[in-house]
Amino acid sequence: MASTAVSDPLEELWKHTMSSDRTDLLCLYPSKITMSGIWTGDNPLDFSLPLLLFQIILITTTTRAVALLLTPLRLPRYIAEILAGFLLGPSVLGRIPHFSDIAFPIRSLFILESMSLLGLIYYTFTIGVEIELHTVLRAGRRSFWFAAASASALPPFLVGAATGYVAVSTDGTRRTADQFLNTLSFPVFLGATFCATAFSVLARNIAQLKLAGTDVGQLSISASLINDTFAWGGLTVATALAHVRYGMVPCVWTIASGFLIVGASYLVVRPMLLRLAGRVAEGEVVTELQECSVLIGVMVAALVADAGGTHAIFGAFVFGLAVPNGPVGVAIVEKVEDFVVGTLLPLFFAMSGLRTDTAKITSMSAAVLLMVAALAAAILKVVAAVTVAGAFGMPLHDGTSIGLLLNTKGVIELVILNIGKNKKIMSDQSFTVLVFMSALITALVTPLLAMVVKPARRLVFYKRRTIAWAQPESEFRVLACVHMPRDVPALLTLLDVASPSDRSPVAVQALHLIEFAGRSSALLLINASAPSSSFEHSTHGRSQVELQFKHISHAFLAYEENVLGVTARTVAAVSPYATMHDDVTAAAEDRHAALILLPFHKHRSVDGGLEVFHPAIQPLNQSIQRFSPCTVGILVDRGLGGVPGAGCRVAALFFGGRDDREAVALATRMVCNPAIDLTVLRFVQKGGGGFMGGADQFDALKERKADDACLREFLDRANSMSAGGGGGAGVEYRERGVFNASEMVAQIQEVEALGKDLFVVGKVPGLRR
């Protein structure tokens, strides 16, 4: 008996979808959209809506499960999404009998792919929003050399184009002139694929490696933005070349329609949105109607681009370029990012996985050629980056880091590959090989970067510093952490109380702590980590966090200009709260800071109470205290920001121990301020005990001697300043004997009743931090 051939449903689907002379027929039943219920005997997977919901649940669950399994490896989420699509495709689960027929039947894939492309349209729109010309230009000519001339665009593109040309010119097929011009789209596509860099994945890597405020981070960001623009241009040209088989006229009109979309976006859409951004900067709120209009505009641009022959996502990308990435851009991105990135985008990866089939790799020589070309392009990026870094006098590891970062792959490369496959520019084998190489190169970037970046950071020599270690006449280096502009007045008052002068200078670095959480934070990474001097006077195109950074930097700059003996610098740390303590401690090491100032995790509310600003700030403060290389002070603002530093009344409470000695060391610096009313109150436990808790007798005696020496130095300093006529307005030292905690509280309340503006006290009496 003759055997019956079993047809591959995916092969039949693509044959039906992609064939220009197809004759097969699919019958659709409108009544098969929703079901009557399983109690009537209906199978949910026989109906369109239940099947679509099942597929979305299956895809998102698989993606999250793979991401969870890969968490210990610290790989980008892009890897998990690629692997999840591969698992659901014909190479793994598709080999299980009837799995594809049940989970992904042919009749459902049109709806599923349409949903995935809708998510992809809005995702590429957000990529376009991220790119602003002034941010690309900000890093100067170095970013252009790293991107266009060597490290990211030219060598990889040439490798891809040369490989593609060799492939199409040596396959033994005789072609006419038009056919040969059509096949040239494959080299252009391959070149655009190799030179692509995924900005969103790159931004996460930079945030995780704490490179946001460094030259490496800024140059990599600028180069990746140029990269993405270059890749989209190559995609447009390759798409136009693919239309040559229909004649030169469609090819020319395809390119012309692309220019038309760009022109309309910049001459019509962008001026309107810039006017809206100007009104938002003046206090107007982006309304729901305005946001909806922009989102509808994305679909209009995608429709026009698809009708013009380029691609729907090209129109969405260009429309995103026209949106200023200030408050308007951030508001719109935040509207769509959670649903698009969390639900719709995994559908695109799943559809890519359904197209990835290892069984389609039939020519090992061609597959090896593509693998070697992809690796060569990646290596050339690193080599060229090192060369350009050397030409600009940058360290070797900086050039290596930039080259590795620019090898980060993501959605944009997968988009290019899918378009190439849909338009029959590349074969199933080429698609499968390039998808695997994209995932492999991205997976290798993270461990290689950790090897290059982390050791270089640990080479910095640093000796632990404290306030007591620094002499009162030496430079007092402070790292002031700021979450919001309202944290600044109290910090500046405290710095003013520390009595900066030309004889006792204060060097302060303000560190604006910005949470990195999602794609909208990638917009902040472009601008907020740049030095404050790079901000223009115009604020129309700035996001809320960027404006906050500008206000913070201007406040510290004004303080530096108005107070003698102060040098101030403002930078930003863009990082998740879970690892932000690494940014703070690294900044303290780099600046050799003696004191880190942190805002308290609660702020004063309107009714006078205290409310939590953000639930992650208290754990952050605790982590900084645990890993800090210097003294940490937490500033609880009870209205200190409204008190002039020259007339501040300060009380330092001393119970004994290292932390309290640091408090007295800070008070010793305040003695120099002629307008400070300072009281140091020492508590002594009656009965000869102490506040040393469980410390043994030897340690208690050692600590008591250190306490006496610290207080003696304070008194000597106060007496010498008083004798020289340069002491504070009122410097007072008291000792109070107490039996228990209730007497101690009563003494503190007595001091508070005198109207003190600031209390300086150690964290735990007598215990080491």
C-alpha positions, 0 to 999 in steps of 0.5 A: 500500500502506498504511503500517504505524505503528511503535509506541514501546516506551516509550509502550507500556510506560507505557500498560501500566504506568499505565493503570487499565483496561489489557487487554494481556498480557505473558508471562514465562518463568521459564527466560529468567532465566539463559542456557546460554551463547553456545556453545549459540546463546543471545543474552545480551540475551534473558535477564533477568539478563545483560540487567540486568547489561548495562544496569547496566554501560551506565548506570554507564559512560555516567555516569562518562564524562559526569562525566569530560568535565565535570570541567574545568567543575567542575559537580556530579555531578548534572549528569553523571547527568542528562545521562547519562540524557538521552543514553540516553533517546529524545531522543538514543540512543533515536532510533537505530533499534532501540537502545531495543528492544535496550538497554531492551526493555519486558520489562526495564524493570520489573526495572530500575526496581525496582532503581533505586527500591531504590537510591532508597529507601536514598539518601533514607534517608541524606538523612533521617539527615543531618537532626537537629533540634538542628543545624537549631536551632543557627544560630538564628533567622537560618537559619529566616528564610533558609529558611522566611520568605524565602530558600528556602521561601515565595517559590519555593513561591508562584511554583510554586503560582501557576504550577500553578494558572494552568495547571490553571485556564486549560486550558478543561476543566470539572471537578467539585469533586472533580476540581478538588481533585485537580488542585490537587495539581499546584500543590502539587507544583510549589511543592515542586519549586521550593523543594527544595534538594539537601543533598548537592550543596550540601555538596560546593559548600560544601566546594569553595568553602571555606565550611564554617566561615563564616556563609554555609556554616552558614546555607546548611546549616541552611536546606537542611535546613529546605528538604528537610523542607518539600519532603517535607511538600509532597510528602506533601500533594500525593500525598494530593490526588492520591487525591481522584479515589478519594474523600475517604476515601482522601485522609484515610487517606493523610495519616493513614498519613503521620502514623502512620509519623512517629509510629511512627518517633519514638516507637518506632524513635528511642528504641531507636536512641538507647539504641544510640548511648549504648552505642556512645558508651561503647565498644560497637561497632555489630554486623552484626546491629544494622546489618542490623536498621536496613537491614531497618527501612528496607524495612519503613518503605518498604513501609508507606508505599507501602501507605499511599498516600504513597510508599515513599521517604517511609517511608525518609526518615522512618525516616532522620529517626529515626536519630541522625546520630552513630556509628550513623548514620555507620556505616550510611551508610558501609555503603550509600553506595558501592554505592547512590550508585555503582551503583543511583542512576545507574539512577534517573537513567537511568530519568528520562532514558528518561522525558525526551523533547523530542518531548513538548514540544508547547505552547511557551507552556506550556513557556515559562511553566514555564521563566519560573516556574523562573527567577523562583523561582531569582531570588526566592531570591537576592533574598530572601536578600539582603534577609534578609542586609541585615536581619541586617547581613550583607554583600551578597555573603554574602546573594547567596552564600546565595541561590545556594547554596540554588538547588542542585538534586539528587535530591530534586527529581528524585524529586518530579518522578518521583512527580508523573509516575507519579501523573499529576499532571504531563504528559510535557511538564512533566516534561521541561521541569522536568528541564532547568530543574533541570539548567540552574539547578544548572549556573549556580550553580557559576560564579556562586558562584565570581564572588561568593565568590572575589573577596570573599576576595581583597579581604583585605589581607595582608602576608607575616609571618615569625617574625623579622618579629614582635618577641619582645614582640609577639603571636605568631600561630600556626595549629596544624593538627591531624588527630587528637587525638594531635597535640595534646600535642606542639603544646601543648608546642611552644607552651609552649616558645615562652614565652607571657606577658603581655609576649609573648602567643601567639594560636593558632588550632587548625584541625582538618583533616577529609577531605571524601569522600562522603555521610558527610562531609556529616554532618560538615559540619553539626556539625564546622565549628561553633564548639566552644562549640556542642557540648552536653555529651551525646556520644551523638548525635555521630560519631567525628570530631565527638567528636575535634573536641570533644576538640581544642577542649577541650584548647586551651581548657584550655591557654588557661585555664591559661597566662598570655598565651595566646588559643586558638580552634578551628575545622574545615576540611572539605575533600578533601585535594587542595584542603585547602591552600587552607583552611589558607592562607586561615585563615593569611591571615585570622588574619595568622599568622606560623607554621603548624604541621603534624604530620609525615605519619608517627606513632610506632608501637607498636614505636617506628618511624614509620608513615604516618598517611595517604598524602595528608598528605605531599602536603598538607604540601608544598602548604601549604609551596608556597603558604603566606603565612607560615613553615611548621613541620613538627613531628616528634613523637618523644615531645615530647607527654610532655615538660613544656614547662617542662623541655624541652631544645631544640637549634637547628641553624643552617647559614645561610639564610632558613629557619635564620634563622626557626629562630633567631628561634623560639629567640630567643622561647624565651630568655624561658622561665626553665626552657628548656635551649636550645642554638644550634649554628652550623655553619661550613664550613672553608675559607671556603666555606659551605652556599649551594650554587650561589649566586653570591658577591654573594648568598652575602655578602648571606646571610652578613650576614643570618645574622650579624645574626640570630645577633647579635640572638639573643646580645644577647637572651640576654645581656640576659635573663641580666643581668636574671635572667630568662633560660633555665635554660641558654642556650648558643651554639656554633660548629662548623667542619666539612669535610664532611657526615660531620663535620656528622652526628657533631656533631649526634649529639653534641648528640643524645646530651645528651638533647635533646627538641626540634630546631629546624632549617630545611628545606633548608640555605641554600636558599630554600623 
